[in-house]
Amino acid sequence: SNLEEAKKLAAYAAIDNHVQSGNVVGIGSGSTVVYAVERLAQRVQTEKLKISCVPTSFQARQLIIKHNLKLSDLDITPSLNVCIDGADEVDSNLNLIKGGGGCLLQEKIVASCAKQLIIIADFTKNSCKLGDQYKKGIPIEVVPTAYVPIKRKLESRFTGEIDLRMAINKAGPVVTDNGNFILDWKNFDQTLNWENVNQQLISIPGVLCTGLFVNMAKKAYYGMADGLVKVQE
Ligand code: DER
């Protein structure tokens, strides 16, 4: 599909522009980063690229191992040159909604340890305001024992709906790689100040992380339907 082709275009462009030998690379989660890992593996073969890769999820770890890339972690390499990751939506200020795949906590940690966070996405992720196109809500990772009081606090403070993310191939709620639950905040007010909102959310006891990545991304690469790549910075 030209959506998959668009993801591949963005991924290849970002890897070719931002990864060089000697780099420690954060590997994001989701479907677009699959193409980024593919490109890294190609470059290791053709250019003898020397890199270490730090995963942001079990999925990313499996990808790194599958492609025989050098696996590292934050104990061994706590400072990364670059982190390549997808996003559910990007606004005109390069603020992101992430966590559609449920991997937001480790994604945010690894991104925070990298000198640059580079986003790769297809054109459908490119929005003016968060919520223009992405309707599944802002993910909030919470300690399972606290999800009801947190949900009620959020419902009293903000407009919109707060839903516990339920699993599809497992009975009950989604449990993240870190053993936590996810609340999805839908139909939020799109005019909110996301930096303030993020600070308010993480100040609630039991909230571990939000899918609001504010002032973190350095650039976003979008694969376009016409086969071109658009860069937002
Ligand atoms: O869950 C995540 O944060 C993923 O990176 C997601 O935002 C992007 O997933 P996709 O590349 O499959 O759209």
Boltz pocket constraint, residues with backbone or C-beta under 6 A from the ligand:
constraints:
  - pocket:
      binder: B
      contacts: [[A, 28], [A, 29], [A, 30], [A, 31], [A, 32], [A, 33], [A, 85], [A, 86], [A, 87], [A, 88], [A, 89], [A, 97], [A, 98], [A, 99], [A, 100], [A, 101], [A, 102], [A, 103], [A, 104], [A, 107], [A, 120]]
      max_distance: 6.0
